[in-house]
Amino acid sequence: MSHATDVVVTGLGATTPLGGDVPSTWAAALAGESGARTFDNDWAETYGLPVTFAATIKVAPQDVLPRPELKKMDPSAQYAVIAAREAWADAGSPEVDGDRLGAVVSSGIGGIWTMLDGWDTLREKGARRMLPMTVPMLMPNSPVAFVSLDLGARAGAHALVSACASGAEAIGYGVEMIRSGRADVVVAGGTEAPIHPMPIGAFAASRTLSQRNDDPTAASRPYDVDRDGFVVGEGAGVVVLESAAHAAARGARVYARIAGVGLSADGYHITSPEPSGDGQIRAMRSALADAGIAHRDIVHVNAHATSTVVGDLIEARSIRGVLGDDADHVALSATKSMTGHLLGGAGALETVFTILALHDRQAPPTINVAQPDPELVLDLVRDKPRTLPDGQIAAINNSFGFGGHNVALVVTSA
């Protein structure tokens, strides 16, 4: 499909378990580092948590943001603002009328630290001691609200919530804002700050978390025969999207193009993916059709691949189902092996990785795969980056979320 308005990426921002910005995060990913760490607290003893580690943020917001800002934002918004400011500066701080500037920053859970701290304050000290900013800090649209305030984005500020697909869906919505003529520039991405004992305990109760407490850095192992669940991560990823015409008019550096957006829903189960992968296949096919890209043009896939026993192989079969024999020349990466699973921030961070993979012609590695599952029918990039071909190339980034949400983005080289 040919679009009247091409959408390009001119800025990247992130704060993650691997680094406090995009360059450090990307360098760590290419080096195959893990962001998983044992908790430096007494949560396991106090609450009986069966999981004692997570992929925690590498650079604390307190080291980046001034105290007055920190006090009015939940960590989920802090991460988003840090990433958005980096992305905006990376794009050259474009001059754009605020009425033509949009923001779409999603979170799967929202301000859960604020909500649970507020409940503790109410129970222990009473209503008079609650913070006046509690509601603006806990609402799921708080991160995008702060980003839009920071940048003066008035074309629209949106927070699409689709669990672990939220960040990718936000980028897809940003693309549509530009295509439809609502905006010339959109700051889009996802954020999550879920590393609190309640979500950790809840995920553990659902039997979706790895319990490899004795070796956290090896716990996230997508496609390995010994995978036993995902590792919770935190942080944010943000991109600056622009119409190609707007970027060209100001001489902006272009990383890549978001060429296709594909969305679907399983309508099957609240947490389990549909076993045949039908919804995932429909999302990928829609994204390819939207981009007007042939299967043979896809050289790289950044997989959702959380390291769960069932989900990894459903996605792998779905990718093979969409690409057929052309899947044989696709370099598959599962970067959650390093970052952990950023939930609502995952799809956005992995879009940043997909963009950089094409820009730098380097597919990042998947770590911790000592024994690949014999049912994996794809070419997995293991331990070291792989050089991608020259010329015009394309990649898919997949994101799937509880509730049956499926998002596929097709990225093409600049």
C-alpha positions in Angstrom: 0.0 0.0 0.0 1.3 3.5 -0.9 0.6 6.2 1.6 0.4 9.9 0.7 2.3 10.6 3.9 5.4 8.7 4.7 6.3 8.6 8.4 9.9 8.7 9.4 11.8 8.4 12.8 14.0 11.4 13.6 14.7 11.0 17.3 15.2 8.1 19.8 15.0 8.1 23.6 15.1 5.5 26.4 15.9 4.7 30.0 16.2 1.0 30.6 17.7 -1.8 32.7 20.7 -1.6 30.3 21.4 2.1 30.4 20.1 5.6 31.1 19.9 6.6 27.4 19.7 5.1 23.9 23.5 4.9 23.2 24.4 3.1 26.4 21.3 0.8 26.2 22.1 -0.1 22.6 25.8 -0.7 23.3 24.9 -3.0 26.2 22.3 -4.9 24.0 24.9 -5.4 21.2 27.4 -6.6 23.9 24.8 -9.1 25.2 24.5 -7.7 28.7 21.7 -8.6 31.1 19.8 -6.0 33.1 18.4 -8.5 35.6 19.5 -8.1 39.2 18.7 -9.5 42.6 16.5 -7.1 44.7 18.5 -4.9 47.1 15.7 -4.9 49.6 13.8 -7.2 52.1 10.8 -7.8 49.9 11.2 -11.6 49.7 11.4 -12.0 53.4 8.7 -9.4 54.2 6.1 -10.6 51.7 7.2 -14.1 50.9 7.9 -13.4 47.3 8.9 -16.5 45.4 10.9 -14.3 42.9 13.8 -12.2 44.2 15.0 -10.4 41.1 13.9 -8.2 38.2 15.5 -6.1 35.4 15.6 -2.8 37.3 16.3 0.6 35.9 20.1 1.2 35.4 20.1 5.0 36.1 17.7 6.2 38.8 15.5 9.2 37.8 16.8 10.9 40.9 20.1 11.2 39.1 18.5 12.9 36.1 15.4 14.9 37.1 15.3 17.8 39.6 13.6 17.1 42.9 10.5 19.3 42.2 9.8 17.3 39.1 10.3 14.0 40.8 7.8 14.8 43.5 4.9 15.4 41.1 5.4 12.3 38.9 5.0 8.6 39.4 8.1 6.7 38.3 6.2 5.6 35.2 5.9 9.3 34.2 9.5 10.0 35.3 10.8 7.4 32.9 8.6 8.7 30.1 9.8 12.3 30.5 13.4 11.3 30.6 13.1 9.2 27.4 11.0 11.9 25.6 13.5 14.6 26.4 16.3 12.5 25.0 14.3 11.7 21.9 13.3 15.3 21.4 16.9 16.5 21.7 18.1 13.7 19.4 15.6 14.9 16.8 17.2 18.4 17.0 14.4 19.9 19.1 12.3 20.6 16.0 10.5 23.8 15.7 6.8 22.9 15.3 3.6 24.6 16.0 2.1 23.0 19.2 -1.2 22.5 17.3 0.7 20.3 14.9 2.6 18.3 17.6 1.1 15.2 19.2 2.0 12.9 22.0 1.1 9.2 22.4 2.8 7.5 25.4 1.2 4.4 26.8 1.6 2.4 30.0 0.2 -1.1 30.6 -0.4 -0.5 34.4 0.0 3.2 35.0 1.1 4.8 38.3 0.9 1.7 40.5 3.6 3.0 42.9 1.5 6.1 43.5 -1.7 4.1 43.9 -0.3 1.6 46.4 1.6 4.2 48.4 -1.6 6.3 48.5 -3.5 3.3 49.9 -0.8 2.7 52.5 -1.0 6.4 53.6 -4.8 6.3 53.8 -4.7 3.2 56.0 -1.9 4.2 58.2 -2.3 8.0 58.5 -5.7 8.9 57.3 -7.1 10.9 54.4 -5.7 14.2 55.5 -2.1 13.0 54.9 -2.7 12.0 51.3 -0.8 13.9 48.6 -2.9 16.4 46.6 -1.2 15.1 43.4 -2.2 11.5 44.0 -4.8 11.3 41.2 -2.8 13.0 38.5 0.2 10.8 39.4 -1.6 7.5 39.3 -3.8 7.9 36.2 -2.6 5.8 33.2 -2.5 8.9 31.0 -0.2 10.7 33.5 3.1 9.9 31.5 1.7 11.3 28.2 0.2 14.3 30.0 3.6 15.2 31.5 5.3 14.7 28.1 2.7 16.8 26.3 3.0 19.6 28.9 6.8 19.4 28.7 6.8 19.8 24.9 3.7 21.9 24.4 2.0 19.1 22.3 -1.5 20.2 21.6 -2.6 18.2 18.5 -3.6 15.4 21.0 -2.2 13.5 23.9 -3.2 9.8 24.0 -2.5 6.8 26.2 -3.6 3.6 24.5 -3.7 0.7 27.0 -3.2 -2.8 25.6 -1.0 -4.5 28.3 2.3 -5.6 26.8 1.4 -4.3 23.4 0.8 -0.7 24.6 4.1 0.8 23.6 4.0 -0.5 20.1 0.3 0.4 19.7 1.2 4.0 20.8 3.7 4.2 18.0 1.2 2.9 15.5 -1.3 5.5 16.6 1.3 8.2 16.3 1.8 7.0 12.7 -1.9 7.3 12.0 -2.0 10.8 13.5 0.5 12.0 11.0 -1.0 10.0 8.1 -4.5 11.5 8.8 -3.1 15.0 8.9 -3.7 15.7 12.5 -0.1 16.3 13.3 3.3 16.9 11.6 5.3 15.5 14.5 4.4 13.0 17.2 6.3 11.9 20.2 5.3 8.3 20.8 6.3 5.4 23.0 5.7 3.4 26.2 6.7 3.3 29.8 6.3 1.1 32.8 7.4 1.1 36.5 6.0 -2.2 37.8 8.8 -3.3 40.1 6.9 -3.2 43.3 6.2 -6.2 45.6 2.5 -6.3 44.7 2.9 -6.7 40.9 5.8 -9.0 41.4 3.7 -11.2 43.7 0.8 -11.1 41.3 2.8 -12.1 38.3 4.4 -14.9 40.3 0.9 -16.1 41.3 0.0 -16.3 37.6 3.0 -18.6 37.1 4.4 -16.4 34.3 7.7 -15.4 36.0 11.0 -17.1 35.9 12.0 -18.3 39.4 15.7 -18.7 38.6 16.6 -16.7 41.8 20.1 -18.2 41.9 21.1 -16.8 38.5 19.0 -13.7 37.5 21.1 -12.7 34.5 20.4 -16.1 32.9 16.7 -16.2 33.8 15.3 -14.6 30.6 16.0 -17.3 28.0 13.6 -17.1 25.1 13.5 -20.2 22.9 15.7 -22.2 25.3 14.5 -25.6 26.3 14.8 -24.6 29.9 12.9 -21.4 29.8 10.6 -21.0 32.7 9.0 -17.6 32.4 9.7 -13.9 31.9 11.7 -11.4 34.0 9.9 -8.2 34.9 11.6 -5.0 33.6 11.1 -1.3 33.9 11.8 1.8 31.9 10.6 3.7 28.8 11.3 3.9 25.1 10.2 6.9 23.0 10.5 7.9 19.3 10.0 11.1 17.4 7.8 10.5 14.4 7.6 13.1 11.6 6.0 13.3 8.2 8.8 12.8 5.6 8.1 16.2 4.2 8.4 17.9 7.5 11.7 16.1 8.3 13.1 17.0 4.8 12.1 20.6 5.1 14.2 21.1 8.2 17.0 18.8 7.1 16.5 16.3 9.8 18.6 13.1 10.2 16.3 10.1 9.5 16.9 6.8 11.2 14.2 4.8 9.5 10.6 4.7 8.3 7.6 3.2 10.2 6.1 1.8 7.0 3.4 -0.5 8.3 1.1 -0.9 11.2 -0.9 -4.1 11.8 -3.4 -4.7 14.7 -5.6 -7.6 15.7 -7.2 -9.2 18.7 -7.4 -12.9 19.5 -10.8 -12.9 21.1 -9.6 -16.1 22.8 -8.4 -15.9 26.4 -7.5 -13.1 28.9 -3.8 -14.2 29.3 -3.1 -17.1 26.9 -2.3 -16.5 23.2 -4.6 -18.2 20.7 -2.7 -21.5 20.1 -2.7 -21.4 16.3 -1.3 -17.9 16.3 -4.1 -16.7 14.0 -4.3 -13.2 15.6 -0.5 -12.7 15.5 -0.5 -13.8 11.8 -3.3 -11.4 10.9 -1.4 -8.5 12.6 1.8 -9.2 10.8 0.1 -9.7 7.4 -1.8 -6.4 8.0 1.4 -4.6 8.7 3.1 -6.0 5.6 0.1 -5.0 3.4 0.0 -1.6 5.0 3.7 -1.1 4.2 3.5 -2.6 0.7 6.5 -4.8 1.6 7.1 -8.2 0.1 8.0 -11.1 2.4 11.5 -11.3 0.9 12.3 -7.8 2.0 12.1 -8.7 5.7 15.6 -9.5 6.9 15.1 -9.1 10.7 12.4 -9.7 13.3 12.5 -8.4 16.9 10.2 -11.0 18.5 7.9 -10.4 21.4 9.5 -13.7 22.8 9.1 -13.2 26.6 10.6 -16.5 27.6 7.4 -18.3 28.4 7.0 -22.0 27.7 4.0 -21.7 25.4 4.2 -18.2 24.0 7.6 -18.3 22.4 6.8 -21.1 20.0 3.4 -19.8 19.0 5.0 -16.6 17.8 7.8 -18.5 16.1 5.3 -20.6 14.2 3.3 -17.5 13.4 6.4 -15.7 11.9 7.1 -18.8 9.8 3.4 -18.9 8.8 3.5 -15.3 7.5 6.9 -15.4 5.8 7.0 -19.0 4.6 10.3 -19.9 3.0 11.4 -16.3 3.2 11.7 -16.8 6.9 14.9 -18.7 6.2 16.9 -15.5 5.6 15.5 -13.6 8.6 17.7 -12.8 11.6 15.5 -13.3 14.7 16.3 -11.4 17.9 14.7 -11.7 21.3 16.0 -8.7 23.2 13.9 -9.4 26.3 16.6 -11.9 27.1 18.7 -8.8 28.1 16.2 -6.1 29.1 13.6 -8.2 30.8 9.9 -7.5 29.9 9.1 -3.8 30.2 5.3 -4.6 29.8 3.7 -1.4 28.5 7.2 -0.1 27.6 8.4 -3.2 25.8 7.0 -2.6 22.3 8.4 0.9 22.3 11.9 0.0 23.4 11.9 -2.9 21.0 10.9 -0.5 18.2 13.9 1.6 19.1 16.0 -1.6 18.9 14.5 -2.5 15.5 15.1 1.0 14.1 18.7 0.9 15.3 19.2 -2.6 13.9 18.3 -1.4 10.4 20.2 1.9 10.8 23.4 0.3 12.1 22.9 -2.9 10.1 23.3 -5.0 13.3 20.7 -7.4 14.6 21.1 -7.6 18.4 21.8 -11.0 20.0 19.6 -13.2 22.1 21.4 -14.3 25.2 21.0 -17.3 27.5 20.0 -19.8 24.8 22.2 -22.7 25.7 20.0 -25.3 24.1 17.6 -23.9 21.5 14.1 -25.5 21.5 14.1 -28.1 18.7 10.7 -26.8 17.6 12.2 -23.3 16.9 11.9 -23.1 13.1 13.7 -19.8 12.7 17.3 -18.5 12.6 18.0 -17.1 16.0 20.8 -14.6 16.5 22.6 -15.9 19.5 25.2 -14.3 21.8 26.7 -11.9 19.2 25.2 -9.4 16.9 24.7 -10.3 13.2 25.4 -8.0 10.3 22.3 -7.2 8.2 22.5 -6.8 4.4 23.2 -3.5 2.6 20.6 -1.8 0.5 16.9 -1.2 1.3 15.9 -3.6 4.0 12.9 -4.1 6.3 12.1 -5.6 9.7 9.1 -6.5 11.8 8.7 -5.7 15.5 6.0 -7.8 17.3 4.2 -7.0 20.5 1.5 -9.1 22.1 -0.5 -8.3 25.3 -2.7 -9.9 27.9 -6.3 -9.6 26.6 -5.3 -10.9 23.2 -3.9 -7.7 21.8 -1.5 -8.1 18.8 0.5 -5.3 17.2 3.1 -5.7 14.4 5.1 -2.8 13.1 7.1 -2.9 9.8 10.2 -0.7 9.9 12.2 0.1 6.7 15.7 1.5 6.3 16.0 5.2 5.6 
